[in-house]
Structure formats: structure tokens, C-alpha cells
Amino acid sequence: MRGSILKLFAVPMSLALLAMAACSGSAVVTMTATPSSDTFISYRVGVASIRLLTSSGKTGLTVLPTETMVDFTKLTDLSEVLGAAPVAKGTYTGAVITLDYSAAQIIYDDGSLDGVELTPLGANGRALGVVSVAVALDPSAPFRSAAKQAGLLALNFNLAASNVVNLSAKTITVTPMMAASTLPIDAKTVRVSGPLLGANGAFFATGIQPFDGTVAGPGQLSMQPSNTTTYEINGFVSTGTAGQAQLAAVPANTMTSVFGTLTISSDAVATPVSTTTPTDTTTPTDTTTPTDTTTPTDTTAVAGTTASSVSFAASQVLVDSSVQGLGQDRLSGIVSARSGNTLAIEDATLLQNGGTNTLATGTTIVNIGPNTLVTFFGQSVAEFISPQQISVGSSIDAFGTASNTSNGGVLLDASAGRVRLDLTTASGLVTAQGAGNLVLNLTNLGGRAIHALDFAGTGAAANQYAVATPSLDLTNSTVSAPVVVTGFTNAFGTASPNFTASTLLDPTTIQAELVIDWSAGTAAPFTTFDSTAITLDLSNTGIGPRHQIQIGSQVIDLVGLSSDPSITPSTTGSNTLFSIGHAASSTVESFNTLDAFVTQLQSELNGATLATGMTAVGQYTVSTFAFSATSITLFLNN
């Protein structure tokens, strides 16, 4: 197999890719998630299957043939490639996604150390098991499979629209909202996990094995590195041609995780799928060989265009083969406390040497020492990094030997192992601004509510958290403004600053999240809605318990506004996706334009059908009550 892949690299890439898709179409399938203002520590659910639907309503290709556990909280900052499969010629109008909640682990972050575990219920109030949702693509942009053509199928699970939390009852009512598009849904980084099939100086290829699991998705992908691509191979870092040469020496079928940009190219369009760096960088380490890696299918186009291809530009490559068969386990999570060389991790993900992926609920202890090798995600030059660099709020992947403690917990000994520091986020309100620095009153660090973290010994205080912002624009990061910074915590026990940011989002760039419910349903959720704008009716007496816009650490109560918000489609160049969910029939209609969305909604919201909930994602301008949306979801009761 490896030899055949290397031979493939010897021919022009575009010719090779088109030849492989000559007999059938092909599909690259990705999945991501929209976050919720209800913060989840874990949202682990079984994805039982994903099947394409033909124009005649029959099911076609099964993308995930075997159920695999997915933590959707890990998909809010990236997209995961599920498969790159050959698809029979024809037109596909949607997909059926089957989720299994029978062994779900859903933990809500209420600010306590371990959070609150929630029991999933259906709309009928009964315990939820297996549930399927049929998602229709925009009728004007179905998935068309033809010789020498392929398509992208992008799936998005909306956590806010799908779930209503009852914290007092410790339950969560689930009505899955899954949107789909043949266009890129967002600009998140794309991750491809799978066994390495071959590498040379110009390209490398992997199979596909998503979600840190043992289930192989169909097909394989070729990827293109650059001179700035960073590599971490079993703790050793390198860049560019040196890193690619080291990757070429790695044995075949070694598990890799690749982060980068998937770009769809055709005669008429080149659409980037991802441009940003993820905050979660967990790396699969399972060794199971995929069942189908014989047909590379990276020949993707926007559906309905002429013959085209997809290129994957790799920005970071991780190889953690030390976990495979050599007795090492991997534990991933956020450091909640540190005392000496002992780290506390709450609700961590444990990937054991044999490939078992579990949620280690409660407190997991990680022991480190002076011989622990420490690296940064994306590190380009080899250098000594002290284990003191690991601090409270650090997002880590720790490699060592796991064992059970006497009280049933997990202990990972990484004193002779290694720790990778992943990018983490800090969210809060600005209390002071200086030259190249901010002071924040933190609300979240590493995705956790701040009250769950113990800053003793760090030298930091949550209400005066100092952030270094070298070369970042602070124009809109004024006092009291919400900001979200991404970077790394500074060393444990050191003086200010406490965090060094590589990126910063302010009120003009933070993704705003709108959510509103109508408890008993309403036939008139809007004062007006047409192809240009939707205006919420805040005087509606049926508004339920959720009615807010969240902009980072800032929460705006919709009911308290002096004017009804107007929601318009984003004009920033991002693709838009608007969806109508039907609770009773478990179906979702997806539309790429507001015009098509509103036209369909006007025919359905006719007085007899009631709206029960709505979410929107985009940019909100407080002064004008204007919400520029990249996505809208509306649930109806039918």
C-alpha cells in the first residue's frame, strides 16, 4: 500500500486525482458543532451512522459504518473529516444522521469542580435512546456525484438549538438539530486523523479514522505541507523539509493528526474551508487499520460545478506513535489545580494504549517531574521547556502510564513521559488596557467556568488576569468590553503576565450567539420577516426561559432591550446556512440563502404551525440592535 501511494506522488497531482474519480464521484464529509450558551464540559454521544439520501429518498453511501463515540464539545473550534469516499453517480439531496444517547455522558459546567451530569430526555419526557434526524440540503445545491467530480458534504450539530437544560432536575431535553451544506459551513480549522500511508518530500497521505476512535471512515486523503508546516513526532519538533523527511521515516499505519486548510478548487471558484487555529488539539492514537484505504478521493468540488479537486494544506502534523503498543496512555484536559509536580485534571479524556477512549469523570491526577518532556502545539524549533510552564488553565495532552486509584479515580504517571501544551482560550471583561497588554476579569479559562479552577500558587488572580498581547490590535478592547484571547498560560508561580495571547477577538469579531424559546410555541415570533431581514417580536408573551445574546463574557437579555433586534444575512463573505427544524417529524431543511429560508418559512409558519425556538450566530452591534447572521435555526412543532 505504501509503495503505491509513493508512486502516486510521482505523477502530477491533479491528473492522479481526476483519474481516481473517473469511474464514480467522491465525497469528503466533515462534521463540526455550533456551541451553546449552556456550557458543556462534555457532550459525548454515539454517532451510530451517517447515510446519504438520494433524490428518490433512498439511503446511499454509509459514511460511518460502525457506531463511534463523539464529544461534540471538541468540535466547536474545528471540523473533523469523517470520510473521503467514492460515491455512486447520482443526485443526493440530504443525509440521515443517527445518534445514540443510551450511553451518553453530558456534563454541564455550573462552575462547580466536576459540573453536573445530565440525563438526556426526548421531547416526550422519556429517557432518550437512538434517534435519527433526516437533513435536507438546499434544493438549489444538492450533492451531485458524477465521473471526475466530487462534492463536499459539511454537517453541523447545533448544541444550542438541540438542547434545553433543566439544571434543577438534572435533565436535558434533546431535539437534534443537524444542518448540512455542500458549501463550507464556516472557516474553522480542519482535522484529519488516520494511519499514515506514505510520505515523500512533497506530499503525504493518510487514511481516515475520526474522533480519536477505532472506527475507520472510508477513503484516504493526500496532503501538502509547506516550509512553515510544523511537526511533532513523539515529542520531537521540527519544521518544513526537515519535518517532512522525519515523517517519511515513520512506519506505515502510524496514527497521525493533521490540522490545516481544506480548499475546494474548480474552474470558477476556490473556497477555503478553514483558516484559523483550533483551541482543541487532541490527537488520536489508536492503531486500528482502516477497512478501506484503497481509493483516494480528494477530488472534491463544490457540488454541481465542473471537474475539480481539493487540496489540503497542512499547518500542523502530530504523530504520537509512542502511545501505540509501547505501554503509554494519553490523558487530555484542562489543568484545574497544581501543587508541586502534581496536576489535577477535571473530567479528562483518557485514550488508553489499547485504543479505548473514555471520559475520566471527576478529578484525575497527573504526576510530572524534571524529566517530563514538554512541548507547545505548533512549536517549530526544538528547545528546552520547563515543566513549570504547565499552569492552571493549561490545555494539555499528557503521555505516560495510567492506573486506577483506590477511590476509583485515574492516575497518570508522566514523570518519565511528556506533556504537550495545546492552545487554550481565556474569556473575560477588560478591566485595564496598557501598551501590549490587557487585564481581564475572567469568566472562562480553557473552556471551564472560572470558579472550577484553583489559582493557588500560580501568581494569577481570576479578577486581575494579566494578558500579554504583543502586536495585537487593542483598539476595540476597551474597559468593560468582552474579549476572547487564544494562546498559552505563562509558567506556574511566575509574576505577571499570566497569559500570552497569539490571537484576540473583541466585540466586533467575537461570534455572538442568540437564543430564544417560546415555551408553548407561537405562530407569530416575528414582527416582520422577508428576504432582507427578520425582526424578533420581543413583546410576544410566550417567550420562554432562554432569551439572550451572548458575546463572549457579555450576556444581553433580549427581553430588556428597548428595540426589537433585526437579523440580516452576513455580508462579510462567509457562507451562510439557515435551517428549519421539525420536532415531530425529526427532519431539518437547510438553505444557503435567507431568501430561500424565508420563502419556505412563509409557507410553513401559517398559523397552525408554531415556532418553539430559534438560534442565530454572527455579529451583533449593541448600539443599533443589528444582528448580522452567518447561520439561523428555527424549530417548528410539526
N, C-alpha and C positions, 0 to 999 in steps of 0.2 A: 504493500500500500504506500509506504513512504517513498519508495522509488518512483512509483507512478506519479505522485504529487510533485516530486522534484523534476520529473520530465515535463510535467505541465508548465513549470515555470520557464522552461527553455523556449516556449513559443510565445508570441505576442499575447498579452493577457486578454485583450478584447476579443481576439479571434478564438481563443480557447474557451472563453466563457460562452460566447454565442454558439459554438459547436455543441457544448454540453446541454444547451437548452433547445437544440434543434428539433428533437422529437416530441417535446412537450413543453409546457410552460413551467415556470418555477416561482416559488414564493418565499420571501423572507418574512417571518412572522415575529412581531415584537409585542411585549406587554409592559405597561407602566401603570402607575396608580396616581390618582389625584388625592392629596392629603385632606384631612378633615380638621376643623377647629376643635373637634373632640380628639385630643391627642392620645394615640395608642402607643404603648410600649411594644406590644406585639399584636399582630393580626395574622396568625398562622391558620391557614385553611387549605384543605386538599383541593387541588385543581385536578378533577377526575379526567376530563377530556376537553379538547378543543377541536371542533369539526367544522369544516367549511360547508356552506349551503349553496346548492346550485340554484339556478334561476327557476327550476321546476319545483323547488322546495325539498329536494332530496339531499341527504348528507353526503359529502365527498371526503376529501382527504382528512384524516385524523392527525393533527399536529402533535398532540401528546397522547401516545397510545396507552400509557400507564399513569395512574394517579401519582402525583408528587405534591409534597407539602410546600406551600409558598407563604412567606411572610410579606404581606403587601406593604408593611411599613418600610421595607427595604427597597421598594420600587418607587417611592415618591420623589427621588432625586436622580433616577436613571431609568433607562429602558433595557429590558433583557431580551436577547434573541432566543426564541423558543425553538426555531427550526428554520431550515432553508431547503425546502422540499420540492421535488418535481410534482407538478400538478397536471392532471388530465386536461386536455383542451376543453374550453367551455367558458361560460359566464357564471360567476359566483356572486351572489347578492348579499351574503352575510355569513354568520357563523353561530354555532351553538356552543356555549361555554357551560360546562357542568362543574359545579363546586360542591365539595363535601364538607359539611360543618359538623359531622358526627364526632370528630376528634379535634375540633378547633381549639386553639389557645389564643383567646383575645383578652389582652390586659390593658386596662385604661389607666392613664397616668393622672392620678388625682393629687400628685405632689407627695404622696407617701413613699416610703422606701421601695416597696415591692409593687405598688399600684394595686388595682382592683381587678380580679379576674371576672369576666362577664360571661353569662350563659346565653348563647345565641338562640333567638326565638324567631319563628316565622310570623307573618302578619296576623295569623290566627291565634297567636299566643302560645303555640305549642313548640316543643323543642325542635330545632331545625336539623335536618339531616342532609340528604343530597338534594340539590336544587339546580335546575337548568334555566338559562336565560338565552333566548334567541335574539341576536343582534342583527339588524338590517343595516347595510351600507347605504350611503346616499344613492338614490336611484339613478342619479346622473353620473355616478362614478363607481360602478360595480368593479369587482375583481375579474379581469378578463385574462384568461390563460390561452396563449397561442404559441406556436413554434417561434423560437428565437425571441420570445418576450417573456416577461415575468412581472410580478407585482409585489408591492408591499402591503401587508395586512397588519395594521397597527391597532392594538387593543388597549383600552384604558379602563381600569376598575376605579370607580369614583367612591372613595371611602366616605365622604360627607353625604352624598346622595343615597348611599346604600344602607346607612346605619343610623338608628336613633337609640341613644344610650339612656337607660334608666338606672342612674347610679344608686339610688336608694334600694331598688330591687335587685341590683347587680345583674341586670339583663341588658341585652342589646337586640333590638328588633331589626331584622335584616331583610331588605328587599333589594337584591343585587342590581346595580346599575353598571352595565358594561357597555361602553361606546366603542365604535370601530370605524376605521377610515382606511382608504387606500392611499392617503397622503400622510406625511409625518404629522403626528398629533402635537408634538412640542419640540423643543430644542435641547432636550436632555442628552447627557452622555449615554452612549450605547455600550452595554457589556456583552461580550461573547465568552462563554465558558465551555470548555471541552478539551478532549485529548489532542495533543499536538500530533499532527500527521506528517509534517515535513517543513523544512525551512532552508532558505538559501540567503544570499546577500540582499535580494530584492524583495522577497515575499515570504510569507509563511502561511500555513493552512492548519485549521483545527476542525475537529468535529464539534457537535453542539450538545451540551449536557447542562441544561439551565437550572437555576435556583439552588445551586450547591447540592444537588440531589444525585440520585443514581439512575434517573430516567433519561435516556438519550432522545433528544429531538432528532428529526430526520435531516439528512444532508450534512454539508460542511461549507465552510467559508474560507476564502483566501483573503489575506490582509496585507496591507502595505505599510511598512514602517518608514520613518524619516530619520534625519540626522538628529532630531530632538526627541525621538521616542526614548522613554526611559524603561529600563528592565530591572526587575528584582528577581533573581533566580536563587531560591533557597537562602535568602538573606544577603546575597552579594549583588551590589548595584552597579549599573553601567548605563551607557547612553550610545545611541546611534549605531555605527557599524560594529563597534566592539560588542555591544549588547546583542546585536543580531547574530554575530559569529558564535557567541556563547549559547544563544538559543538553538542554533543549528546543531550544537553538540549534545543537546538534551535528548534522551532516548524517546523514541516514538511512543505515543499513547500517554505521555506525561500530561497531567492536567494543567491547563493554563487558564488564566483570566485576562482578557484583553479589553481595555477601555479605549474608546475613540469616537470617531465621527463616521457615520454611515451616510454616504451621499448618493442619491439617486440621480443618474445622468441619462439624458435622452437627446434626440436631435433638437428638442425645443426647450428643455428645462434641465437645470441641475439644482436639486433641492437638498440642502443639508438636513439630516435628521438630528444631529446633535452638535453642540458647540461648547458645552460647559463641562466643568469638572464635578464629579459626584462627591457628596459628603459621605456616602457609604461605599466602602471599597472592599467588602468581604470577598474572599477568594475561595472558589470551590476546590476541594482536594480529594474528591472521590476518584477511584481508578477504574470504574466500570467502563468497558469499551462500548461505544455506541453501536446500536444494532444496524444502523445504515449510515455509512460514511462513504459510499461509493460514487455519489453523484453530486459534485459541487454545483451549487445552484445560485451563486452570487452573480446573477444576470438580471437584476431587478430593474424595473421601470415603473414609473407612475402608470397605473392601470389605464389601458386604452391608448397609450402612445405607441410610437414606432419602436423597433428593436433597440434595446438599451442595456445598460449594465449598472451594477452597484459597485462602488469602491469603498473599502473600509480603511480609513486612515488611523492607524494605531498610535495612541499617545502614551499609554502605559501598558506594560506587559508584566504580569505576575506569574511566577512558577513556584509552587510550593510543594514540590515532589517529595520533600523531606517528610511530609505527612503520610505519604503513600507507602505503607508496608514497612516503615522503619520505626514504628512504635511511638510516633509523635501524634498528638491531637492538637486541634486548634480551637481556641475559645475567642469569641468576638463579642465586644460590647463596650459600654461606657464606664470609665473608672468613676465610681461614686465616692470612694474614700481611699486614702493611702496612709499607712503607718510603717515607717522604715521601708523594708523591702516587701511589704505585704500590700497587695491591691485588692480592693473589693469591687466586684462587678455585679450589677443587679440584672436579673433576667437576661442572661447571656445566651448566645447561640454556641452550642458545642458540636463540632464536627470531629467525630472520633476517627481513629486510624483506619477502622474498617469501613468507613463511609457513612455511618449512621449520623443523621443530622437531628439534633434535639434542642429544645428550649430548656435551659437550666434555670428553672424558676427560683426565686429567692436570691440569696447572696452567694456568689461563687468567689472563692479566694484564689488569687494568682500570686505565687511566690516568684520573685525575681532576685537577682544578685549581681555582683560586679562582672560576672562572666556572661550575663544576658546580652545578646547582640540586639541592638536597637537600630531600626531604620525608619525613614519617613516614606510615606506613599509618594511616588513621583520623584524620589531622590535621584539625582543624576551623577553625583560624584561620591566615591567611597570616602568616608570619613568616620572617625570615632564619635559616636553619640552616646552620652552617658545615660544609664537607666534613670538618672534623676530627671530626665526630660519627660518622663511619664508622670502626669499630674492629674488631679481631679478634673473631670470633663474630657480627658483624652479618649478618643475613639481608637480602640486597639484590636489587633489580631495577635493573640499570644500563642506561641507554639511550644509544647512541652508534653509532659505526661500527666494525664488526668486520672484521678482516683476519687472514690466516694468517701465522704467524711462520716463520722459516727452518727451525726444527726441527719444523714441523708442528703447532704449537700455535695457540691463538687469542689475539688481542689485541683488546680493545675500547677504543676511544678515547672516553671520556665527558667529556673536559676541557671541551667546549662543550655537553655533553648534560646528563643528570640522573640522579640516583640516588634510588630510593625505599627507605627503611628499613622492612622488614617486621618484624612481631613475631617474636621468637625466644625459645627456651627455654633455661634453664640448669638442669642437674640435678646434685645432689651431696648430700653429707652435711654436716649442720650442725656446725661446729666452735666457733662462738660466737654468742650471741644478745644483742642490745642493744635499746635503745628505737628502734623503727622501722628496724632493720637486722639482717642476718644475715651471718655469714662462712661460706662453703662450701668444702669440699674437692671441687672439681668433678670429675665423671666425663664429662659431656657438655655441649657448648655448641653451640646451633644444630643439634642432632641429630647432631653429629660427636663421636667419641671424642676426649678432650681431648689425647691425645698427637699428634694430627694438626695441632694449632694452635700457632702460634709467637707467644708473647705479648711478644716483644721490642718495646720502645717503647710498650707500651700503658699501663704503670703498674700492670698487674694481674699477679697470680700465681695459677695454677690451684689451688694448695692453700690459698690465702688469698683467695678471691674474695669481695669485699665487695659485698653487695646491699642497696640501699635498699628498704625495704618500707613506704612511707607508707600508713597507715590499714589495713594488712593484719593479720589476726589471727595472732599468733605463738604462741598457746597450746600447740599441739602440735608446734611447730618447735623442739624441744629439742635439746641437743647429742647428736650421733650419729644423729639422725633423718634419714631421707631427705626431701628436698623438691624440688619442681619449680616454678620460677618462670617466668613469661612477662612479657616487656617488651622493653626496648631496652638495648643496651650503652651505656655513657657514652662521652664523647668520647675519642678516641685521645690517649694521653700525659698524661691528667689523673690527679690523685690520687683516692683512694678517695672515694665508692663507684665500683665498676666497672660496675654494672648497676642499673637502676631497674625494679622489678617492679610490674606492674599487677594480676597475679593470682598466687596461691600455692596449691600443693597440698602437703599434709603426709601423714603415714602414714594418717590417717583418710579422706583424699579422693583420694590417688593411685590410679590404676587399676592394680590388681595383675594380673599375668599369670602363670598357672600353665601349665606344660607338662611332660608326662611321656610317655615312649615305652616300649614293650615290644618289644624288638628282634625276637624270634622270634614275637611275638604271645602273648596269654594269654587263656584262657577265663574267668579269674576276676580281673579287675582291681580289684574292689571287695570289701570285707568285707560290706557291705550296700548295697543301693540300692532305694529305694522312692519314693513320690510326695512325700515330705518332704525326703529328703536322700540324698546319695551319699557313701559313705565309702571313700576310697582305701585299698588294701591295700599298705602300704609294705614288708611282709615278702615280697612277691612277688619271687621270684628272677630273674624275667625282665625286670626294669626295665632300660631301655636307657641310652644316654649322656645324654639330656636328662631331668632330674628336678629342677625348681626352681620357686620362686615368686619373681618379680621385682617389687619395689615401688620404682620409681624407681631409685636407685643402690644399693638394698639387694637382695642376692640370698640367698635362703634355700634351702638344699639339702634337698629333701624326704626324702632317704634318712637324713639326720641327725636328723630330728625324733623326739621321744620319744612322740608320739601320732599316730595316723592322722588326716589332715585330713578334716573334714566339709564337704561342699559343699551349700549350700542355695540356693534361688532368692532373688534380691534382693527386698526388700520396701520399697525406697526410693521406689517409684512409677515407676521406669524400666521400659520394656518389656523383656521377656526374650526370648531366642532361643536355642533348643537344637537342635543338628544332629547327625545320624548320617551319616557319610560311608562310602561303599562303594568301596574301592580298585579292585577287579576290574571292577566294572560302571560306574565313573565316574558314580555317582549320589549325591545328597545328599537326605536327608529333613529338613525343617525343622519345628520345633514351637514354639509360642508359650508353652507351659507345661511345667514339669518333669514334671507328671503324665503328659501325653501322650507326652513324650520317654521316660520310664521305662517306660511301658506298651509302647511299641514296642520298646524295647531289651530288655525281658524276653522278648519273643517271638523276638528275633534272636540274642541272646547266650546260646545254648542248649547250649554245649559244643562244637559242631562249628565254630562261627564264632569267630574270635579278634579281640580288640581289639589294635590296633597303636600307637595314640597318642591323646592327649587334651590339650585345652587348655581353659582357663577364664579369664574376665575378670570382675573385680568388685573387692570389697574384702576384704582378708584381715586378721584380727585375730591377731597373733602369740601373744598370751597364751592364747587359747582354741583355737587351731588351726582356727578357723572361717573358711570362705571363702563370702562372700555373692556369688553369681554373677549377672551380667546375661546372660552367654552361656556355653555349654558346647559344645564339639565333640568327638565321639568317632569315630575312624576304625576301621572293621572291615575285615577282609581279603577279604571276599566281594565 
